[in-house]
Amino acid sequence: VRSRRQRQMCIRDSSYAVLAVAALLTLGPVWWTFTTSLRPAAESFSLPPSFFPLEPDFSSYAAVFDQIRIPLLVLNSGLVTALIAVGQMITAAMAGYVFARMDFRGKNALFAIVLATMMVPAQVTIVPVFMIIRGLGLSDTLLALILPAVPTAFGTFLMRQYFLGLPLDLGEAAAIDGASPWRTFFSIYAPLALPGMAIVGVLAFNFHWNEFFRPLIFMISEENYTLPLGLVTLQGNLGTGSISIVLAGVILSMIPAVVVFLFGQRYLREGLTAGASK
């Protein structure tokens, strides 16, 4: 008994050690970014690197607001990411419900095609999407970023699996009572699927908040720049050695995504465990 207990304690301590190393490797660069943003330019590249600034200097954050239009960039990014997240939650829930609960010819083939789109990089489809956006007269508008990102293959797959884990008896009872498929979805299954929809929304927000490639292709006017695209203008500070200003911009851009994750992690846990409990 004692040897088994010792073996369990050894496994537990080893697990804690592995998790501590993983946390250090993950959070170490973030902490260095934050502490370096508080250093004067002359101390930015000090060797060996210091992880604790002796005299924190917040002037770099003020310089970020002086050099780029942070409020406008945050407004554009917030509008784009919020609409994309809400749109993906709606479309993924509806498409996932159809693939999970409705039978029609070619359903499996169509679902396979949807999943196949996940294997196609965005760089492959960016030219056709750009041509369509230009044909619709949406070039250099925020809608050019929002509309193509609303359909989501991953969200459809996730919501399909979520709906498959919900009780089938609820839908059958609603059908017996005369409820239409739309009424069954909106009144019964959609409320139960809110944790899964929250997963889609949080993941979509975090991804598109940091998106750089599509805004770089679609946006021309600085009034329509998103935050990642606007931060590129700070790279001119690297020529003068003021890396602290660049890193201050990076820290500012991380705050909304971290806040959304902190508030949404409860829904993430519920969504990941709801399928087993139901």
C-alpha positions in Angstrom: 0.0 0.0 0.0 2.8 2.4 0.9 4.7 1.7 -2.3 1.5 2.3 -4.3 0.9 5.6 -2.5 4.5 6.7 -3.1 4.1 5.8 -6.7 0.9 7.9 -7.0 2.7 10.9 -5.2 5.6 10.6 -7.6 3.3 10.7 -10.6 1.4 13.6 -9.1 4.7 15.6 -8.4 6.0 14.8 -11.9 2.7 16.0 -13.4 3.0 19.3 -11.5 6.6 19.7 -12.6 5.7 19.2 -16.3 2.8 21.6 -16.0 5.0 24.2 -14.3 7.6 24.0 -17.1 4.8 24.3 -19.7 3.4 27.3 -17.9 6.9 28.9 -17.7 7.5 28.3 -21.4 4.1 29.8 -22.3 4.0 32.8 -20.0 7.7 33.6 -20.0 7.7 35.4 -23.4 4.5 37.3 -22.4 6.1 38.4 -19.1 9.3 39.5 -21.0 7.2 41.5 -23.4 5.4 43.3 -20.6 8.5 44.0 -18.6 10.4 45.2 -21.7 7.6 47.6 -22.5 8.3 49.3 -19.2 12.0 49.8 -19.8 13.7 52.8 -21.5 14.9 52.3 -25.0 18.5 52.1 -23.9 17.7 49.1 -21.7 15.5 47.2 -24.2 18.3 44.9 -25.4 20.3 44.5 -22.2 22.2 41.2 -21.8 21.5 39.1 -20.0 17.8 40.0 -20.3 16.1 41.2 -17.1 12.6 40.0 -16.3 12.0 42.6 -13.6 12.5 46.3 -14.5 14.1 48.3 -11.7 12.5 51.6 -12.6 9.2 51.0 -14.6 8.6 53.6 -17.2 5.1 53.9 -18.7 6.0 56.5 -21.2 6.0 53.9 -24.0 2.3 53.4 -23.6 1.7 57.1 -24.0 3.9 57.1 -27.1 1.7 54.4 -28.6 -1.4 56.6 -28.3 0.6 59.5 -29.8 1.8 57.5 -32.8 -1.3 55.6 -33.8 -5.1 56.1 -33.5 -5.7 53.5 -30.8 -9.4 54.3 -30.2 -10.3 54.1 -33.9 -8.3 50.9 -34.3 -9.9 49.3 -31.3 -13.4 50.3 -32.5 -12.8 48.8 -35.9 -11.4 45.6 -34.5 -14.1 45.3 -31.9 -16.9 45.8 -34.5 -15.4 43.3 -36.9 -14.7 40.6 -34.3 -18.0 41.0 -32.5 -20.1 40.7 -35.6 -18.0 37.8 -36.9 -18.4 36.0 -33.5 -22.1 36.5 -33.4 -22.5 35.6 -37.0 -20.5 32.4 -36.5 -22.5 31.5 -33.5 -25.8 31.8 -35.4 -24.7 30.1 -38.6 -22.8 27.3 -36.9 -25.7 26.5 -34.6 -28.2 26.4 -37.5 -25.9 24.4 -39.8 -24.8 22.0 -37.0 -28.5 21.4 -36.1 -29.3 20.5 -39.7 -26.4 18.1 -40.1 -27.2 16.5 -36.7 -31.0 16.2 -36.6 -32.3 16.4 -40.2 -32.1 13.7 -42.8 -31.8 14.6 -46.5 -30.2 13.2 -49.6 -26.5 13.9 -49.8 -26.2 15.1 -46.2 -23.0 13.1 -45.5 -21.4 14.1 -48.7 -22.2 17.8 -48.1 -20.8 17.6 -44.6 -17.6 16.0 -45.9 -17.3 18.9 -48.3 -17.7 21.4 -45.5 -15.0 19.6 -43.5 -12.7 19.5 -46.5 -12.7 23.3 -46.6 -10.9 23.3 -43.3 -7.9 21.8 -45.1 -7.7 24.7 -47.6 -5.4 27.6 -46.4 -6.8 31.1 -46.5 -4.0 32.1 -48.9 -5.4 29.8 -51.5 -8.9 31.3 -51.5 -7.9 35.0 -50.9 -7.8 35.9 -54.6 -11.3 34.6 -55.4 -12.7 36.1 -52.2 -11.1 39.4 -53.1 -12.6 39.4 -56.6 -16.1 38.6 -55.1 -15.7 41.4 -52.6 -14.7 43.9 -55.3 -17.6 42.8 -57.5 -20.0 43.5 -54.7 -18.5 46.9 -54.2 -17.3 46.2 -50.7 -13.6 46.9 -51.2 -11.9 48.7 -48.4 -14.9 48.4 -46.1 -15.3 46.5 -42.8 -17.9 44.3 -44.4 -15.2 42.9 -46.6 -13.7 41.3 -43.4 -17.0 40.4 -41.8 -19.1 38.7 -44.5 -16.6 36.1 -45.7 -15.7 35.1 -42.1 -19.3 34.4 -40.9 -19.6 30.9 -42.3 -17.3 28.5 -40.3 -16.6 24.9 -41.1 -15.0 24.3 -37.7 -18.0 25.8 -35.8 -20.4 23.8 -37.9 -18.5 20.6 -37.0 -18.3 21.5 -33.3 -22.0 22.4 -33.1 -23.0 19.2 -35.0 -21.2 17.1 -32.4 -22.8 19.1 -29.6 -26.3 18.6 -31.0 -25.6 14.9 -31.4 -24.9 14.8 -27.7 -28.3 16.3 -26.7 -31.3 14.0 -26.0 -33.2 13.1 -29.1 -36.4 12.5 -27.1 -36.9 16.3 -26.7 -37.2 16.8 -30.4 -39.5 13.8 -30.8 -41.8 15.1 -28.0 -41.9 18.5 -29.6 -42.8 17.0 -33.0 -45.6 15.0 -31.3 -46.9 18.3 -29.9 -47.0 19.8 -33.4 -43.9 21.9 -33.2 -42.2 22.6 -36.6 -38.4 21.9 -37.0 -37.8 25.6 -36.7 -39.8 25.8 -33.5 -38.0 22.8 -32.1 -34.6 24.3 -32.9 -35.3 27.8 -31.5 -37.4 26.8 -28.5 -35.7 23.6 -27.3 -32.3 22.8 -28.8 -30.9 26.3 -29.2 -31.1 27.2 -25.5 -29.5 23.9 -24.6 -26.7 24.6 -27.1 -25.7 28.0 -25.6 -22.5 26.7 -24.0 -21.4 25.2 -27.4 -22.3 28.5 -29.1 -20.2 30.3 -26.5 -17.2 28.2 -27.5 -17.6 29.1 -31.1 -18.0 32.8 -30.2 -14.9 33.0 -27.9 -12.7 31.1 -30.3 -13.9 33.3 -33.2 -13.3 36.5 -31.2 -9.7 35.5 -30.2 -8.8 34.4 -33.7 -10.2 37.4 -35.6 -9.1 39.9 -33.1 -5.5 39.0 -33.9 -6.0 38.5 -37.6 -3.6 40.2 -39.8 -3.5 38.6 -43.3 -7.0 39.4 -44.5 -7.0 43.1 -43.3 -3.6 43.5 -45.0 -5.2 42.4 -48.3 -8.6 44.0 -48.1 -7.9 47.3 -46.3 -6.5 50.4 -48.0 -7.7 53.4 -46.0 -6.2 54.0 -42.5 -9.7 54.8 -41.3 -10.6 51.1 -41.8 -7.5 49.6 -40.3 -7.9 47.0 -37.6 -5.6 47.0 -34.5 -3.1 44.3 -35.7 -2.7 46.2 -39.0 -2.4 49.5 -37.2 0.3 48.2 -35.0 2.6 47.5 -38.0 3.2 51.3 -38.2 5.0 51.1 -34.9 7.8 49.0 -36.4 9.5 52.1 -37.5 10.6 52.5 -33.8 12.8 49.4 -34.2 15.2 51.5 -36.3 15.8 53.8 -33.3 16.0 51.0 -30.8 12.7 51.9 -29.2 11.4 48.3 -29.0 9.6 49.2 -25.8 7.0 51.2 -27.8 6.4 48.3 -30.1 5.9 45.9 -27.2 3.7 48.4 -25.4 1.4 48.3 -28.5 1.5 44.5 -28.4 0.4 44.4 -24.7 -2.4 46.8 -25.4 -3.7 44.7 -28.2 -3.7 41.6 -25.9 -5.9 43.1 -23.2 -9.3 42.7 -25.0 -8.6 39.1 -26.0 -7.5 38.2 -22.5 -10.6 39.8 -21.0 -12.9 37.9 -23.4 -11.2 34.6 -22.6 -11.4 35.2 -18.8 -15.1 35.9 -19.0 -15.7 33.1 -21.5 -13.7 30.3 -19.9 -16.6 29.2 -17.7 -18.7 28.7 -20.9 -15.7 26.9 -22.5 -15.6 24.5 -19.5 -19.4 24.0 -19.6 -19.4 23.4 -23.3 -16.5 20.9 -23.2 -18.2 18.9 -20.4 -21.9 19.3 -21.3 -21.8 16.5 -23.9 -20.7 13.9 -21.3 -23.3 15.1 -18.7 -26.2 15.1 -21.1 
